[in-house]
């Protein structure tokens, strides 16, 4: 299978490296020092699930030199979705599918008018990984899985082929009928963990143990669920309780990637997380006070650490 990875950071780098190591024809689209390191030394993944080193990888910043592929995996930050979709256009052949493995709930809607519905599939990635240094991906924890499916909910040869490729690469991957539901279920959890770990600059262990921060965590989660239901998502009745139980199983030191970006002074996906929940709430007439507070408290950091910041 011929695969292009647009966004070769934690998500794209990890899964792309495993696919490449298993013999799939993978090209990484990257830039800067990370691209240069991959071109010179290949790509390395450090993981509790097993380290991987692909000494020679195909890596470029120019998608026009790749040609049509079977699958485009899009794993850029949310603000780069439109640019990534435009970059993907030279990769699209008659049967090519682009799969968004990004955060949030609007990435697919951004891809559709640029690439066409027949070339877009929904996806979810569950992993904590980042670029530790150029050419090196650090996977934290033991969670590393993918969910994906066609937008019409039907299995297809291309989705089944991608699942087979993942299996060969020893990547846990599942085809789902209602991919929109899967995307929203991750969004419920992601918004909550991003909000609380970033707001408090604390890992999940103390947050779930303290009754006040645990209550705030549940309030943030319940607001996201209310928005999803209003948008037609068919959540299970016990979703919040189930998600809170999952939070209780996470390593006590776990933080959301947005918290890491905040600590490093990087741009945040905040407008697409708690900010988007607050925006949807205003549009739908649904109160989202907890998410509105999180957005207001962090928005001055949304484009990176401001010069006026005291810490």
C-alpha positions in Angstrom: 0.0 0.0 0.0 1.3 3.4 -0.9 0.8 5.9 1.9 1.6 9.6 2.4 1.8 11.1 5.9 1.0 14.8 6.0 2.1 15.9 9.5 4.9 13.7 10.6 4.9 14.6 14.3 3.8 12.5 17.2 0.8 10.8 15.5 2.0 10.7 11.9 5.6 9.9 12.8 4.6 7.0 15.2 2.1 5.3 13.0 4.0 6.1 9.8 7.2 4.6 11.1 5.5 1.4 12.1 3.8 1.1 8.7 7.1 1.8 6.9 9.0 -0.7 9.1 6.5 -3.4 8.1 7.2 -2.9 4.4 4.5 -0.4 3.3 5.5 2.3 0.8 5.3 5.4 3.1 6.3 8.9 2.3 6.5 11.5 5.1 5.7 15.1 4.4 7.5 17.3 6.9 9.6 20.5 7.1 12.4 22.1 8.9 14.9 20.3 11.1 12.6 17.2 11.5 12.5 16.8 7.7 16.3 17.2 7.4 17.0 14.7 10.2 14.7 12.1 8.6 16.4 12.6 5.2 19.8 12.1 6.8 19.3 9.5 9.5 15.8 8.1 9.0 13.1 8.0 11.7 13.2 6.6 15.1 10.4 5.8 17.5 11.0 5.2 21.2 8.1 3.3 22.7 7.1 0.9 25.6 5.5 -1.1 22.8 8.8 -1.6 21.1 11.3 0.8 19.6 11.5 1.3 15.8 14.2 2.6 13.7 13.7 3.1 10.0 17.2 4.1 8.8 16.1 5.2 5.3 12.7 6.9 4.8 11.1 8.8 2.0 10.6 12.3 3.3 9.9 15.6 1.5 8.2 19.0 1.9 6.9 18.9 -1.6 3.8 16.7 -2.3 4.0 17.3 -6.0 7.0 14.9 -6.3 5.2 11.9 -4.7 2.4 11.1 -7.2 -0.9 9.5 -6.4 -1.1 7.3 -3.4 -3.7 4.8 -1.9 -4.0 6.6 1.5 -3.2 10.1 2.7 -3.0 10.2 6.5 -3.5 13.8 7.7 -2.1 14.4 11.2 -1.4 18.1 11.3 -2.5 20.5 14.1 -6.1 21.7 13.5 -5.1 25.2 12.3 -3.1 23.5 9.4 -6.0 21.4 8.1 -6.9 23.6 5.1 -3.2 23.9 4.1 -2.8 20.1 4.5 -5.8 19.4 2.3 -4.5 21.7 -0.4 -1.1 19.9 -0.2 -2.9 16.6 -0.5 -4.5 17.4 -3.9 -1.5 16.2 -6.0 -1.7 12.9 -4.1 -5.3 12.1 -5.1 -5.9 9.5 -7.7 -9.2 7.9 -8.7 -9.3 5.6 -5.6 -7.3 7.6 -3.1 -8.7 8.3 0.3 -7.6 10.9 2.8 -8.1 10.1 6.4 -8.0 12.8 9.1 -6.4 11.5 12.3 -6.6 14.9 13.9 -8.2 16.3 17.0 -11.5 18.1 17.1 -14.8 17.6 15.2 -14.5 19.9 12.2 -11.4 18.5 10.4 -13.5 16.3 8.1 -15.8 19.2 7.2 -12.7 21.2 6.2 -11.4 18.4 3.9 -14.7 17.7 2.1 -14.9 20.8 -0.1 -11.2 20.7 -1.0 -10.8 17.0 -1.7 -14.4 15.8 -2.4 -16.5 13.5 -0.4 -15.5 10.4 -2.4 -11.9 10.9 -1.2 -12.4 11.5 2.5 -12.7 9.1 5.4 -13.0 9.8 9.1 -10.5 8.7 11.6 -9.5 8.8 15.3 -6.0 8.3 16.8 -5.5 7.6 20.4 -1.9 8.1 21.4 0.4 10.4 23.4 3.4 11.0 21.3 5.6 13.9 20.3 8.8 14.9 18.5 11.5 14.5 21.2 14.2 15.8 18.8 14.3 16.0 15.1 14.0 12.6 13.6 12.9 11.0 16.9 9.4 10.3 18.1 8.7 9.6 21.8 5.6 7.6 22.6 4.4 8.0 26.1 2.3 5.3 27.8 0.9 2.1 26.2 -2.1 3.5 24.3 -1.6 3.5 20.5 -4.6 2.7 18.3 -6.6 3.9 15.3 -10.2 3.9 14.4 -11.5 4.8 10.9 -14.4 4.3 8.6 -16.2 5.6 5.6 -18.5 8.5 6.0 -21.5 6.5 4.8 -20.9 3.9 7.5 -20.3 1.0 5.0 -17.2 -1.1 4.8 -15.1 -0.6 1.7 -12.2 -2.3 0.0 -9.9 0.7 0.7 -10.8 0.8 4.4 -10.3 -2.9 4.8 -7.0 -2.7 3.0 -5.8 0.0 5.4 -6.8 -2.2 8.3 -4.8 -5.1 6.9 -1.8 -2.8 6.4 -2.1 -1.7 10.1 -2.4 -5.3 11.2 0.8 -6.2 9.3 2.5 -3.3 11.0 1.3 -4.5 14.5 -0.8 -1.3 14.8 -4.1 -1.8 16.6 -6.8 -0.5 14.2 -10.5 -0.9 14.1 -13.1 -0.3 11.4 -16.2 1.4 12.8 -19.6 1.9 11.2 -20.4 5.3 12.8 -17.1 7.1 12.6 -18.7 10.5 13.5 -19.8 9.0 16.8 -16.2 7.7 17.4 -14.8 11.2 16.6 -17.2 12.8 19.1 -16.5 10.3 21.8 -12.8 11.1 21.6 -13.7 14.8 21.5 -15.5 14.5 24.8 -12.5 13.0 26.4 -9.9 15.2 24.7 -11.7 18.5 25.5 -11.9 17.5 29.1 -8.3 16.4 29.6 -7.0 19.3 27.5 -9.0 21.8 29.6 -8.1 20.5 33.0 -4.5 19.7 32.5 -3.8 23.0 30.8 -5.8 25.1 33.1 -4.2 23.7 36.2 -0.8 22.7 34.7 -1.3 19.4 36.5 -1.3 15.7 35.4 -4.5 13.7 35.5 -3.7 11.9 38.8 -4.2 14.8 41.2 -7.1 16.2 39.1 -9.2 13.0 39.3 -8.3 12.6 43.0 -9.4 16.1 44.2 -13.2 16.3 44.5 -13.4 19.9 43.2 -11.2 19.4 40.1 -13.0 16.1 39.4 -16.3 17.8 39.5 -15.1 20.5 37.1 -13.8 17.7 34.8 -17.2 16.1 34.8 -18.9 19.4 34.1 -16.7 20.1 31.1 -17.4 16.6 29.8 -21.2 16.9 30.3 -21.2 20.2 28.3 -19.5 18.5 25.4 -21.9 15.6 25.5 -24.9 18.1 25.5 -23.5 19.8 22.4 -22.9 16.5 20.6 -26.4 15.3 21.3 -27.8 18.6 19.9 -25.8 17.9 16.8 -27.3 14.5 16.4 -24.6 12.3 17.8 -26.0 9.0 19.1 -24.1 8.8 22.3 -24.6 5.8 24.7 -26.7 6.8 27.7 -23.8 6.1 30.2 -21.1 7.8 28.2 -20.0 10.3 30.8 -19.7 7.7 33.5 -17.8 5.4 31.1 -15.4 8.2 30.1 -14.8 9.1 33.7 -14.0 5.5 34.5 -11.5 5.5 31.6 -9.9 8.6 33.0 -9.4 6.7 36.3 -7.3 4.1 34.4 -4.9 6.5 32.8 -1.3 6.9 34.2 -1.3 9.5 37.0 1.4 11.4 35.2 -0.6 11.8 31.9 -1.2 15.3 30.5 -3.0 16.3 27.3 -0.8 17.4 24.4 -2.2 20.9 24.7 -0.8 21.2 28.2 2.6 20.2 26.8 2.2 22.9 24.1 1.3 25.5 26.7 4.3 24.7 28.8 6.6 24.9 25.8 5.1 28.2 24.7 3.6 26.8 21.5 0.4 27.6 19.7 -2.7 25.8 21.2 -5.6 23.9 19.7 -7.8 25.7 22.3 -10.1 27.4 19.8 -11.1 24.0 18.4 -11.5 22.4 21.8 -13.1 24.3 24.7 -13.4 27.3 22.4 -15.4 25.3 19.8 -17.7 23.9 22.5 -18.4 27.4 23.7 -19.0 28.6 20.1 -21.4 25.7 19.4 -23.1 26.5 22.7 -23.8 30.0 21.7 -25.1 28.9 18.3 -27.4 26.3 19.7 -28.5 28.1 22.9 -26.9 25.5 25.2 -25.1 26.8 28.3 -21.4 25.9 28.4 -20.1 27.9 31.3 -17.2 25.6 32.2 -15.8 25.4 28.7 -16.4 29.2 28.2 -14.4 29.8 31.4 -11.5 27.5 30.2 -11.4 29.3 26.9 -11.4 32.7 28.5 -8.7 31.7 31.0 -6.3 30.3 28.3 -7.1 32.3 25.1 -4.3 34.8 25.6 -1.9 31.9 25.2 -3.7 30.5 22.2 -1.1 31.8 19.7 1.9 31.0 22.0 3.2 32.4 25.2 2.6 36.1 25.3 5.4 38.5 26.1 3.5 39.8 29.1 3.2 36.3 30.7 4.6 36.2 34.2 5.2 32.4 34.3 
